[in-house]
């Protein structure tokens, strides 16, 4: 059962890290190369789609890591899992305080109602997202190290 918990948690967190990495370094650069209307529409759609899924993915990942850390409390690597969990908590706090407010505005924009500074707001979101991606990559690396 413990092995299954390790595998499921690693896969779920790893997929989340991969999606967020892809958003930062593949999807958004592609959207940024499109004309403004297409760029903004793509980001709005992505904000709606991923904004509906990611809260469950982030919280679910945190819960799984917490369960794993508790189950491994007397094993080598437990400290790494606790640190990974703390980093995932940081990523959730960052999301709620920094990224979600921008995303909530951006997902409602259209070509007709977007603010004049929409690109600046998207650039700010991107900068915060890069930091969040680094945090969740670090958490994932700690999790994988705990497996070794």
C-alpha positions, 0 to 999 in steps of 0.5 A: 500500500505504501508503494502505491501511495508513493507511485500515485503521488509521484505521478500526480505531482509530476504531471502537475509540474509538467503541465505548469512547466508546459504553460510557462515555457511552451503554451504562453510563448506560443500564445505571445507570438500570436496577434493580440486578439488571438493571444488574449483569447487563448489566455482567457480560454486557458485561464478558464480551463486550467483555472477550473482544474488546478485548484483540485490538482494543487490541493490534491497533490498537497494532501497526497504528499502530506499523507505520504510524509505522515506514513513515512514519518519513521523512514529515511526521506520523511524530512524531504517529504515534509519540505516538499509539502511546505513548498507545495503549501507555498505554491498554493499560497502564491497561487491564491495571493498572486496568480488567481486574482490576475487569472480571474480578471483575465479569464473574463476579458474579450477583445471588446472589454480587456483593459489597456494594461492587459499585456502588463498584467499577463506579463506579471502573471507569467513572472509569478508563474515562473517562480511558482514553477520553480517552487513545484519543481523543487518540491517534486525533486525532493519527493523523488529524492525521498524515493531513493 
